[in-house]
Amino acid sequence: MTHKYRAWDKKWNRWIEPKDICVYGDGTADFVRRAENGDKIEIVELKSGEIELEQYIGIKDRKRTKEFPKGQDICGGDIVSAGIYYDEGPRILEIYYDRGGYWIDYKGEGYDRVLVGEFMGSLEIIGNIHQNPELKEN
């Protein structure tokens, strides 16, 4: 699997293009900020804790659009609508990383979470924890 990431800038509350970022072992990062007209660029340093990297989990969502004909990459931090085949309707769930894997909280018979790769249902991205925190509360 190709390792793909996206980066959330906590200081400015915005996404940073992965191609424009360099993260160091101490948690600091540099990224290239381009002016709106594309003329000027500058290197901006972010301190440890000011950026949150989120990895692509190797699964695409079920929704097909002109922009994403094969589905959109699901990353840690995404909030998804989970269609469960034997359940009465979709649930709103968060994808998160813990103990070496990506999980969703799903309460079923004898468990309260499941690895995303073992989830028997379909997922559709409806937001993320940064831009849509209210979705987590539902």
N, C-alpha and C positions, 0 to 999 in steps of 0.2 A: 504494500500500500504506500502511495506517495504521502509524505507528511505535508499537510497543508494547514495553514493557520490563518486566523484573523486576529486583529489587535484592537482593543478598546482603550482609548486614552481617557483615563479617569479624571485628569486635570481639566480637559477641555470638553469632556462628554461627547466624543465623536469617534468614528472608526478611522483607523489608519490603514492605508493600503499595505499589505504584507511585503510587497516589493520595495517599499520605501523605509523599512525598519531593520535595525540591527540590535539584537538583544544580547547582552553580555551575561556571564555567569553570576555576577553579583546582583542581578536583577535590574540594573540600569539599562537604558536603551537610548539609541539615537534614531531619529527619523528625519526624513527629508520633507520639509514643508514647502509646497509650491504656492506662489501667489495665484490669485484667481485668474489672472490673464496668462499665467504660465511663464512669464518673463523671469521672475526672480525665484531663486530657491535658497533655503537656509537649512542648516543642520540644527535640530532642536534636541537637547538632552532631556530625558525624562529620568527622574530618580526612581529607585526601587519602590514598588508599590503604586506608581502612577500609571502603570500599564497592565492590562490583563490580556494574556494570550489565551486564545481558545482554539483547540485543535478540531479539525474535521474528523468525525468518528468513523468514516468509511461507509456511510449509508446516506442515500439521497431520500428526500421526502417524496410523497406520492403525487404532489401537485405538478402538473405540466403546464408551462406557459411558453410564450414566444421567447422570452429571455432565458428560461431554463427548460428546454424541451425534454431533458432527461431527469428533471427534478432538481431541487436545490440541495447543496451540500448541507448536511446537518452537523452542527458543531456543539461542543459543550457550551452551555449557557443559553441555548435555544429553548424556547417554549413552544411546545407542539400540541396539536390536537391529535389525540390517539384514538383511532377507530379500533375497537376491540370486537372481534367477530361475534362472540356469544354474549356481549353486553348490550344494555339498552341504548347506549348512545356514546358519543365521543367524550373524552375527558381531557382536561387541560393539564399538561404535565411538563416538568422541567427536565432537561438533559443535564446531568452533572457528572463530574469526575470524582471517583472515590476508590481507594484501595486497588489501583491498577486497572480500572475499567470505567466505562460510561454507563450510567444507571438512569432509570426513571422510577419515581415513586409510584408504585402501583399496588394497591392493597388487594390481595386475592386470597385464595385458600392456603393458609399457612405461611404467607410471606407478605412483606410490605414494600418490597422494591424488587426490580428485576434488571438484569443486564440488558442493554438495548439490543444486542445481537441475539438474545434469546426471546425477545418480545414477540408474541404471536399476534400481530395486528399491523395496522398501517399508521404512519406518522406524517403530519403535515405541519410545517413551520408556520406559526402565527405571530411570532415575535421573538424577543430575546430579553434577558434579565436586565439589560442596561436601558433600553429604550421603552420597554413595556413592563415595568415591575408590577403594575397593577394586575397583570394576567396571572401572576403567581398566587395572588391572594384569593382568586376565585376557586 
